[in-house]
């Protein structure tokens, strides 16, 4: 289980100069809002074009939904897929996330 601390470490991948495609399967790893807020920094990876975040079964709340919705606004990402099933987000937060991400990516 990597938790927020591990997610913060993975967010350092944003400094990898040639990173173009990244898939993080973090399901059931006790990642919470703090970890997701760190992962959103991946948007700063200079060449990143495709990002998949499998965050099923973690401890994500409303802050995570808002942060992930803001991540979707990153224009350099050609593909963003986020799986947040089995978390504790409110319906309102899920609607925010679903509206921000491409259809079928949540």
N, C-alpha and C positions, 0 to 999 in steps of 0.2 A: 504494500500500500504506500503510495507516494505522498498522498495528502497535499496540502497547500505548499509545503516546503519543496516537494518534488516538482510541483507545477511551476513554482517560481524558478527552479533550476532549468526546467525545459524552456521557459520563456527566454532564457539567454541564447537560444538558438537564433534569435532575431539578429544576432551579430555575425552569423555565418554568411560570408559574402556571396556565396554561390547558391544558397538555399532557394529553390524554386517551387518544390512540391513537398508538402509535409502532411503526414497523417499521424495523429496522436490518438491511440486507443487507450483512453484513461478511464474506461468504465469500471465502476465499483472500486475506486481508489481513495475514497474519502476526501475528494477535492471539494472545497466550498467556495464561497464568493471570493475570498482573498486569492485563491489559486486562479480562478477565472480572470480576475482583474489583472493578474500577472500575465496570463496567457494572451490577453488582448494586445499586449506589447508586441506580439509576433507580427502585427501589422506593419511594424517598422523595419522588417527584413527587406532590404532593398530590392531583391529580385523575386520575392515570394509571389507566386501567381495562383497557387492552389493550396487550400488549407482545409483539412478535415479534422474535426474535433469530436471524438466519441466520448461524451460525458455522461452516459447513462448511469443511473444508480449511484450518484454521488450526493453531495449535500448542497446542491445549488439552490439559491433563493432568488429573490427579486433583483438584487444587485447584479447577479450573473446574467439574467435575462436582458437587463438594460445594457450592460457592457457588451454582450454578444450582438445585440441589435446595433450598437454603435460600430462594432467591428465590421458589420456588413456594409457600412458606408465607405469602407476603404476602397478607393477606386482601382488600385493596382491589382486587387484580387479578382481573377477571372472566375474562380470557383471557390465557393465557401459552403461547406456542409457541416451542420452541427446537429448532434443527437443529444437531446436533453431529457429523454424519457426517464421515468422513475425518479424524479427529483421533487423538491418541495415548492416549486414556483406556483404562484397564484394564477388563476385563469387570466387575469388582466396582464400579467407579465408574459405569459405564453402568447397571448394575442399580440403584444408588442413585438415579440420575437418573430412570430409567424409573419407579421406584416412587413418586417424589415428584411427578412431573408427571402431568397428566391423560392418560389413554390416547389414543394417537395424536398426541401433541404433540411427541414426541421423534423 
